[in-house]
Amino acid sequence: MAPVKKRPASASGPPSKRSAAAASTESGGVGPLALPRWDGDVSEGLKVKDLETPCYLLYRSVLERNAARMLERAGTLGCQLRPHQKTHKTLEAGAIVTGGSKRCVAVSTLAEAEFFADGGFDDILYAVPISAEKLPRAAALVQRLEKFHIALDHPDTLSQVLSRGPCEGKVWSVFLMVDCGYGRDGVDPLGDVAMEMAKRLQRSDCAKLAGLYTHGGHSYDHEGLAEAVARVRQTAAEEAAAVVGLAARLRAAGVEVPIVGVGSTPTCSNPPLDGLEGVNEMHPGNYCYYDVMQEKIGSCTEDDIAVRVATRVIGHYVARGLLLVDMGWTACSKQGESCGFGRIEGHPELVVAGLKQEAGLLKASGDTPLDLSKYPLGTVLRLEPYHSCAHTKQHDRVHVLADDRETVEEAWRICRGW
């Protein structure tokens, strides 16, 4: 993990400008986005108030607690945890969520797969239905790693995969994606196509069936905290039943099915009360950071939300009772508009009224007018994200805070691109 590098003070002249050396670290190529300082300004240790905004903040201890809890839950349920890396997209958090092993992870882009492979990770699953033009990149990962897996759900894609092996001495390791009711991707677990595709893999000399993969994404659709948890647990049971049932059918037909995997953060945070019999792998992702959306469906509490977007007040509009901040949708996300795009930490009287590209407006959350004098220009506020996966995607680094939630200890590079 890369330490914070302090920007050297200049002897004279205008505020110092950012240099590549001062803004980078040896391991990840990024450092904290600290504000340039006037000559003579000195501070002991970098604090949140010293950062350029908008920026992304991480409460390290919360991440560590969330990761430990899910590792323990997977073990209790008899499952291998394959943490999805799409929420945090950092090598350092990847090491934490794998318990230090840096093995057995899922990713949502080939850029993430290459990023984590470069960082010493192995047993990586590209958990999106692959397409033909991506196969050469995937083949390079098969060649360099001990284990790299692809996923698919269409017979035509399977034909392209089976047309040639990835490299000499290795075969494609394929997860068959299964629709458990979400309706986004996956084969019908009760249909003939799943059986036919699995048998084709069984017969192939350049590919093998690694297992079944499903994602109960419709678990996010439940509303009303009191009812949501029970409904999520029911969705989790249906999610498991889809792949366990298909695995039983395939095995009865003589097809080996090594891995039977389930996973969304809601269903893994609130799994079926009677367990996950027949399932041996879980692949949630959002749980490492959680967010306001997860809180609303009972996956977590506010104390479990590990990240914030820091923003500064840059304008007062007394007649309209509005604050202008330097956080637009490019610093967070336009998801969750009906829920104020998240929550302003420690300020229940504030809500995000709207987001433009590079600026946002805050208003009173209730009928009491805001006293704008309580939020002087330059005041730093923190938004708890509605959907942390989307917030992460908007930043190139996350600033890691100590237990005091003010001191910046590190900056971790966030993987970008596809």
N, C-alpha and C positions, 0 to 999 in steps of 0.2 A: 504494500500500500504506500502511496506516494505522500511524503510530507508536504506541508504548506511551505512554499518558498516566498520569502518576503521581498518586496520590491526595494532595491537600494535607493536611498535618498540621494538626490543630486545636491551639489555644493551650492549652486546658485541658478537663477533663471526661473522660467515658468514651471507649472506643474509637470512632473515627470510623465513621459508617455510610456504606454505599454511596450515592452520589448518581448520578442519571442522567447528569450531565455527566462525572463522574469515570469512569464505567463505559462511556462511549461514545466513538466516534471520529467524525471528520467524514465519512469516506467510507462506512463500513459500519454504523454504529450500534452497534458492539460494541467493547469493550476487554478487557484481561486481567481475569480474575476474581481479583483480588488480595485477600488477607486484610486485613480492617480492622486498624489498628495502634493500640496503646496510645500515649497522648501521650508524645512524646519519643523514640519508636522511629524510628530513621533507618537506611536502607540505601542503598547505592550500586547502583542498577540492580536491576531486578526479576529474581528467580531462581525456579526451579521450586519451591523450598521456601517461597516467599512466596505461592504460588497456593492458592486454595481447592480442595479435592479432594472428589469425583473431578473430573478435568478431562482434556481431550484435548491431547496434545502432538504437535508435528510437527518432525521433523529436516529442516530446509529443504534442506540440501545433498544429502540422500538423495533427496528428491523431485526436485530438479533433475537429479541423475544418472540417475534412472529415466526421466524425461521425455526427456532428451537421447538416451538409448540407444534408446528406442522410436521416436523421430523418425528416427534414423539407420537403424534396421532397416527401417522402412517405406520409406524412400527406396531402400535397397539392393534391396528386393523389388519396386520399381517401383510402389508404392502411395501414395496420399494417406492420411495419417493423419487419422481423424475421432475424436479421443479422446472416450470416454464420460465424462460429468461426474458420474455418480451416486456415485462413490466419495468424491471430495473435496468436491463441492458448494460450492466457493468461487470467487469471481471471480479471486483472485490465483493460485491453483493452475491455474485455467483458462487464464490468460495464459501460464503456464509450459509447460503441456503442449501448447499450440498454437504454441510457439516465438515467442510474442509477437503472433501475428496476430489472435487472438481470433475466428477464423473456422473453420468446418467442425468442428462438435462434435455429439455426440449427448447426449440427456438422457432420463431415465426418468419424469419427471412434468412436467405443464404448469407447475407452480410453478417448477421448475428452468428451463424454457424462458423464462418471464417474468423470472425473476431474472437470467439471463444476458443476455437482451435489454436489460434495464434497465442492465446493466453494460457495454454497448457491444459485445456479441458478435453475430455474424450467421452465416448458413448453419447453422441449428440443425435437427437432426432429432429429433423426438419418437419415440423408438424403442420404442414399445409399441403394440400394435394399438389404434387409436383407436375410441371408441364415440360414438354419435350425440350424446349430451348434451354431449360435450366439443368438438364442432365449432365452436360460436360462439367459444369461447376461442381455438381454433386459428386461426379466421378472423381474429381481431384480430391475432394474431402474423403471419399472412401479410401483412396490410395494413401493419404497421409495419416489417417487416424486408425486406431485399433477397431473402433466401431463408429460407423456413421449410418444412420437410417433415413430412408425416405418414406413418404406416405402417399397413398393414392386411393381413389375410389371409382375409377372409370376403366372399363375394359380396354378402351383405345389407348389410354396412357400405359396400362400394363403391357400392351403389345409393344409399345415403343421401348419400355424398360427391358422387355425380354428379347429385343432384337439384338442386343449386344451387352456384354458384361462391362462393368465399370473400369476394370484394369486387370492386368495379368495377375492371376493368383487370388483374386477376390471376386465375390458375387455381391449383387445388390441385396441389402437387408431392407425388407419392405413391411411397413405397417399398413394394414387394411383399415381405412377409416370407416366408421360405422355411425349411422344416424340413429340416435337414441330418442328422437322426438324434437330436436332443435330445428331440423329442416334446413340447415345451412350447407352441410356437406356430409358425405358418408353413404355407404350402401345400406339398403334395407336389410336389417338383420334376419328377417323372415323370408327374404326373396331368394330366387335362384342365382342371381348375379353374384352374390357374395360367395356362394358355394363354388361356382364355376371359376371365379378369380382365384380363390384359395387353392383349388386343385391345379390350376395352371402354374401357380407358384411352386406347389409341391413337386410338379413334374420337371420344372426348369433346372437347367444346369448352370444358369448364370444369375439366379435370384433365389431367395428363400423368404418364407413368411416369418417375420420377426414377431408379429402379434397383432392384436386388435386395439384400436385407439378410438375413443369417443369423447365428445365434449358436450356436457349438458348446459349449453349456453342459455337455454330457455329458463334456467333457474334464476336468471337476473330479472325475469319478467314479473315476479311475484311482488305484490304491494301490501302494505299494512304490516308493521313489525310483528304484531301479535300473531297474525296468521302466516306470515311469510316463512318463519322457520319450519313450521310443520309442512308447508307446501314444498319448501326446498328439500326437506328430508324425503318427501315422497318422490320428487324429481330425481333425487340421488338414487333411490331404490330402482326407479325405472331405467335410469342411466346404466346402472350395474346389470340389471336384468337383460338389457339389450345385448351387451357383449358377452355376458356369461352364457346366455342362451345360444348365441351364435357359436361360441367356442365349443359348447357341448355338441351342437350339430356337426361342426367340422371334425371334431375328434371322433365322433361316431362314424364318420365317413373315412377315417384313416388319415386325416390331415393334422399334423402337429401344430399346436398353437402355444408357443412358449410364454407369451405375455398377453395378459388380459388387462387393459388399462382404462381407467376412467379419470375424469377430472375437470372440474371448474372450481373456482375458489368458493362459490357458495356451497356446492355439494360436498366439497372436501372440508369445509369449515363446519358444516352441519350434515354429516353423513347419516345413513340409515341407522336407526337405533339398534337394529339387530345385526349391524356390521356389514361387511362386504365379502361374503363368502363367494369364492370363485374368482375374485379379483386379486391380482398380485402387483399392480402398479397404479400409482396416482400421479397426475401431472397438473396440479393447480399452478397458477402463476401470480395473480394479483395479490395473494395473501401476504407477500413479503412487505408490501407497502400499505395495502388496503386503501380505502377511500370512503367518501361520504355515501356513495351508491351502495357499497357493501354494508355500511353501517345501517342503512335504511332497510335492508332485507335480513338483518340479524347475523351477518357473518362476523361482525366485529363491533367494538365500541369505539368512541372517538379517541380513546387513549391508544388504540392500536393503529391509528393512521400515522404513518411514518414520515410522510413528505409534505412539504408546503411550497408554494410559490411566494417568494418575497417580492413586495412591490412598494413603491414610494408614493406618497401623496404629492401631486404636482400642481393641483389647482383647487380653488374654492369657488363655488357658485352659490352665493348666499340666497339669492332670490328663488332659486330652484331647489335649495337644500341638498346640493350634490357635491361630492368630492371627486376629483379627477385623479386617477392613478396611472402609473406607467406600465400597466399590465393589460395588454389586449389579448385577443384570442390566440395570437401567435405565441404567447407565453404560457397559456394554459390550454383551454379547449372550449368550444362552443357547446359541448355536451352539458346537459343538466341545467338548461336555462330556467326551467320551471322550478328548480331548486336553488336558484341563485348561483349557479355554476360551482357550488361547493359551500364553504362556510369560512367567514373571516375569523380566524382563531382569536379567542379572548374578547371578541367584540360582537355580542349577540344583537346589539343595536344597529349593526351595519349589514347590508346585503348588496351584492353586485347587481346593479340595475341593468347594465348592458356592457357589451364588449365590442370595441372596434379593433382594427388590426393591431395597433400599437398602444392603445389606451383603453381604459375602462372607467365607468362611472359607478360610484357607490352612493346608496341612499339609505334613509332610515328603514329599518325592517318593520317598524310599527308606525303608530300614529304620532308619536312624539317627535317633533322636529329635531334635527341634528344641531348640536352646538359645534359648529365647524372649528371653533377656536381650540377644541380639544384635539384636533388633528392638524397641527402646524405643517406647513409645507416641509417636505423631507421626512415626515413620519413614515416609518417602515411598518407595513402591515403584512400579515401572512394568510394566504388562502389555503385552506384544506381542500384538496382536489375532489371534484365530483367523481372523476374517473382518472386514477393515477397513471394508468397505461398511456392515455392520451397526453397527459401533462409531461410525462417523461420524454415522449417523442418530440416535444417542442424544444428541448434543451440539449446542449452538447456536453454538459457536465452537471454533476450534482455536488453541492457543498455539504460535507459531512460534519455534523456538529457534535460537540462533546455533551456530556450529561447536563451541563448548564443551559443548553440549547441556544447559546450565544456565541461561544468560541468555535471558530472554524478550524477543524483539525486537518482535513484533507479535502481534495477535490478529485472525484472519480470521473473518468471519461465515460460518456454514454455512447454506445454504438449508434451510428446513423446509417441511413440508406437501406437498400434492398439487395 
